[in-house]
Amino acid sequence: MTAQVIDGKAFAARVRTDVAAGVAVLAAQGITPGLAVVLVGEDPASQVYVGAKGKQTVEVGMASFEHRLPGDTPEADLLALISRLNADPKVHGILVQLPLPAHVNADLVINSISPAKDVDGFHISNVGLLGTGQKSMVPCTPLGCLMMLRDHHGSLSGMNAVVVGRSNIVGKPMAQLLLGDSCTVTIGHSRSRDLPALCRTADILVAAVGRPEMITGDWVKPGATVIDVGINRVERDGKTRLVGDVHFESAAAVAGAITPVPGGVGPMTIACLLANTLTACCRAHG
Ligand code: GUN
């Protein structure tokens, strides 16, 4: 293996330490940042994420408000809850865990969150602000990726970046952030022609497709930085393992730097959620 392994776990711990220091400054003024997380239904992966979010929120000194609702909760009840959270001065950040059940209009729900409390950065006005280079709430996973890339490279200006995956949660905002840092950005996806050749043009390759180990070493330009957003559960040798969208061993033999799964992007996502909540609280208190 030649690649440097980027330690997202250690980086996330540093971010949480910084957030905790910010929370302590606010505490001296009698202010406690609060994060409300809303989970609808019993999706096991979502339950794990929501549990981890609540635990880390409390660890940095913030207030955590968890709302776990049954899977058949009517859309109107969910909208009413968000309306109460929007009006609650103790709540500075609101996160509705996705995916939502099929009977709920997810766009309607997300766009009912006050943009100032939208710590996921999914509200249409935050999406628009990001796309036009204005101050916004930035989605946590792409923000975590950008922080690791800036930490590793310093300036990203002029680099060729390829983002594989066009989701609203990762692919599209990731591309906007890289463009904001003056990369030449291409978004690849399932309909792209010759995806491996496209990926080989990348100085920065971000994989966010949700397909286990799809991107192999022969897709990677020698010396490139590979950011693996995938978290896929696979059965192997009778055990459940977590793997990324990148085949780690073969990619690490070619890349200059690579994020592992687990221990790469994943921990950074929650750390950035806490950082966004602190930001929302600071903005709310002028
Ligand atoms: N589900 C998967 N990733 C995310 C995320 O970043 N935010 C929310 N709210 N739901 C998710």
Boltz pocket constraint, residues with backbone or C-beta under 6 A from the ligand:
constraints:
  - pocket:
      binder: B
      contacts: [[A, 95], [A, 96], [A, 97], [A, 98], [A, 99], [A, 120], [A, 140], [A, 141], [A, 169]]
      max_distance: 6.0
